[in-house]
């Protein structure tokens, strides 16, 4: 549990999409951080109904339930990681039934009345919730954690971001596809045709994350990063361009940021600001091989920043390398942190109807 939390409240909490990679992480983190839940109910599809999952120690095994009007009654909180179509249908139903929903899909992020919140960046936005709170895209999440201290100190005029995103961001089937293709190639066997990605991911880089809509040269992932960053930082004037690529890594997204500030900011001052920022760890001694790596970020909570240096081609511009665990901080951890903040700030009470 985060510092200062009052453990006296005890919530009835739902985890929707509990059998997926992010849902499993949510259950794990709820247990790790001692979130004050008197009951945790995992929800998933009909085919997963009846399965048992490991919950917080004091609650023992949890039995998976399918979603139904009767089953969703009397919850205080609901953490969603089940995709946009499920969120579109069921998040309002949970909210109408009295729960505060923290949704990890893209469904509600850009709705004007729904706060899009990162715990270390804009927690004040939670105060305006009407029953649904949105978690941002995993790539956006780690970027804005790094950008926030810079934006506050010097202002940001423009960001160019290139991402190197792991296969776990697509799901378990994508990770398996990477592993199977890699195994085949290393054993000099032709791999099976790709089923998850449009091209082979093993020993390759795909300059496509998600899909391209007709008439748009930017992928849906790139559009998300650009729009969500402006909303979270509360700056519609921010110029941002994104290129998102998928790389043959299991866990951990890496990003190259080119940041033009409003006022001049030295690399030394930038390191100082980021070193003191919540949720950030600076690893920046490249001469000695010290910089953030995806394999080191996996399983850890922080956003890691290194390779902080001036851009010699443009004034008031810095380059940064940013890495984070996309399943953990990029999704599950932030959802639990938001639940903790709602609790700490009295924005929900056990057994009370949420403000809808």
C-alpha angles and dihedrals in degrees: 000000000000119000115279095021116145107231093195094091118082119195136199101228134190125204109199113199090023096158094058126090095262094040090054089051090051091055091047094049093045087057095043094051096041096236109195101250123149090191135013118196118191117211127195141144124310091260090060095046113125096024116131123228131190112256135180111315095252092052099046122197118002123213117220117237131194119239117265136150092253095045096056097058125116101018123143096196136016124193111201128202103149106107134271099284092055091044093049091055104034108029093071090046092055091046092049088050091056107269130122107232123212105194126198098190127092090247101100104019099103097036105120095225094048117083115229104208141186111187096227096040115041110001090149089073090072091075091073098053120133097197100300128076121183129221112213128236113287093243092049091047098061093040096055092047087060095040098048098076090045092048091050095048104039109002123243123245101174140007128192111190131185117188132205102197128194125233094244086073087071095046145256094306091056093052090050091049090054092048095046094047092047092049092050095048094046088053091048093248124134107251122232115266111274115267103177103036128041091240138021110290099192112098088355143094121224116205089209131084113179118337143317118238118218111279095011123108091194122079121238089251091055092048090051093053093050097046098038094050092056092049096047094046091042092232117122090174092065112118111216135169124187136194114185124197134181116226133190095261124120101213134008131054120228125200137190111211126194106192125189110197130205092230125032113271121187121219088242093055091044091055090049093051094047093045089059096043121107115255095012130113118188117214106175120149102108094167087067095041094259115141135114117290129189092230091055095047093053111111094010130112104221134084108239121215130188145137088068107176144138121271102235091201098061138035121248091011131130133188120218136179113217127189133177142157102265095204096045112037090010092062126342102041095050091051091055091044089054090050088052091050092050088052096046094047095048093243091136133023129200110267094006126119114251120239104268 
